[in-house]
């Protein structure tokens, strides 16, 4: 049963951290001419209307991307990410549309690059297909990204990024992401893998970190942004990205903006961040 729809959460503080990190990784990878393969195992709908019934139900975007766009003191490093958001939104001052990871990736990548997108929910798959259909670099699959993603590894050019962004509505996902990381790394040891995680119960994240360390995979970092203090049984209070084989610039970049994000996106002064090396190079 698939009940998760990203349209309820689009543009929230978790999307801001995830999509900013995605943009920084891809902007680094495109510096070399060689083609890049971008694989999105859980792609979502590709774009979201913020004035929809779903988005308005929680209005999470108001405490996420809208806060950032209303500031006049954003660090310069946000320029490219914010330019993408405004390119997707197109009209007027009030933000009405927010892009998903496939659209952001497609607009960071070049003619020679390829995108492989998996989405399991038939409705979101249909929306994704409609959004991407004119882009000949893109393959959209209706299917299980935990399995499908591996078929694209390693890319012929040996350059690429795998984004793993499941809903974690089933607790199994915490184990499945680790399995996918292990299998993906076996096939493509030099590839960059970016794994998103929510903090709903701190103990689950601790187990995830331990499991990633136990894989023996070297060179991984973790970035986390809290909107409020950890609270069991409350829902998501923070979220993070674990990046394997990150661009060497990424940790410094994230550390230069995470205090700002914690300040702007945190609730009642409770914003916090983590930036840690999980495994050594
Ligand atoms: N990556 C998207 C973005 O950043 O814009 C958001 C993805 S959302 C967090 C997770 C998506 O995964 C949902 O659209 C859900 O329908 C889809 N999904 C759930 N299980 C899946 C699976 N096994 N394979 C592929 N997609 C799945």
Boltz pocket constraint, residues with backbone or C-beta under 6 A from the ligand:
constraints:
  - pocket:
      binder: B
      contacts: [[A, 2], [A, 4], [A, 5], [A, 6], [A, 18], [A, 40], [A, 41], [A, 42], [A, 43], [A, 44], [A, 45], [A, 46], [A, 99], [A, 100], [A, 101], [A, 102], [A, 118], [A, 119], [A, 120], [A, 121], [A, 124], [A, 143], [A, 144], [A, 145], [A, 146], [A, 165], [A, 166], [A, 167]]
      max_distance: 6.0
